[in-house]
Amino acid sequence: MAFAQPFPLAAAAQKTHQPAFGPDLAVRLICPECRDPNPNIVEEFGSGDLVCGSCGLVLGDRIVDTRSEWRTFANDEGDDPSRVGAASDPVLEGIEQLDTLISYRDGGTGIARELQRAASRSQSSRSERNLLTAFRDIGSWCDQFSLPKTISDIAKQLYKRSDEEKLLRGKPLEAVIAACIFIACRQAHVPRTFREICNLTHVSKKSLGQCYKALEQAFNLSPGATAQVNANGSNPSTGPENLLVRYCNHLDLPANVQSICGDIIVAARQHGVADGRSPVSIAGGAIYFTCHLLGKPKSSRDISVVAGVSEGTIKLVYRLYYLEKEKLVKEEWIKEGRADLDRLPVER
């Protein structure tokens, strides 16, 4: 017995047939020049062109290569058909570079945390996890300091080598990383002072100095090894003239102030003026001296904020320069009207 449909419609719904869209297989691509019913069409994936094999006429361009793209990421000879992940990093050689991320969304059950803990234990050993953590800290600190990637790579190589040879066992991780960044800056001729590195990494100057000395002795990083020593005996990577670029830029000083200040520092070194002072103090005092000499004075407070030294230290170096001003200032500067010794104030 057939049951009637409950609540039938007043009018039966008519089924509409949607037109089916598909490729027309009856269409053939032939060469307009040859007009061969059996065309010889060749796909040149190297140039991305669709070419007639008979006459050479280009029928289309920008053809997408649909074949499998097998790239080799192996360092040694042999096939490595890996199609996932980025290019291998030489710093992370011997370490698994593919990570597995587990979502935090578990509905409040706590399963995600347990899975993450289990995955981190199974993926790498404790030493590899510590190495990856140090690499992340080096990268983040270099980014905060606006340092290029080359310095970050050098610091990572230094840390990896010190970790493999157990040179700084028992030292704080932050102090070791800070020392590696400081050495990398010297080797890349991008000088940074101890004070700047300590302010960035929040490491004490004593801990940074201890780690730096240990790495310097272990890797033979004498001033001659990190950079060539010039004829005057100063290290160009840590000399005060290399600090002038950043300090003058922060003080919005013109380019001629920087060049003249560099010449004054070189002349002072040749005459033994302010020998034994730190490069930061010499740079700050030389900028203060040059600004007044050229008639573009800057206050000692502004220079001390940029250089990171006290106003008394800047004025002390200035007084040493002031006593030997005839030896430091070239006569051609005075004749050209760029410099005037009468502009120099007397600091007591």
Secondary structure by P-SEA (a helix, b strand, c coil): ccccccccccccbbbbbcbbbbccccbbbbbccccccccccccccccccccccccccccccccccccbbbbbcccccccccccccccccccccccccbbbbbbccccccaaaaaaaaaaaaaaccaaaaaaaaaaaaaaaaaaaacccaaaaaaaaaaaaaaaaacccccccaaaaaaaaaaaaaaaacccccaaaaaaaccccaaaaaaaaaaaaaaacccccccccccccccccccccccaaaaaaaaacccaaaaaaaaaaaaaaaaacccccccaaaaaaaaaaaaaaaacccccaaaaaaaacccaaaaaaaaaaaaaaccccccaaaaaacccccccccccc
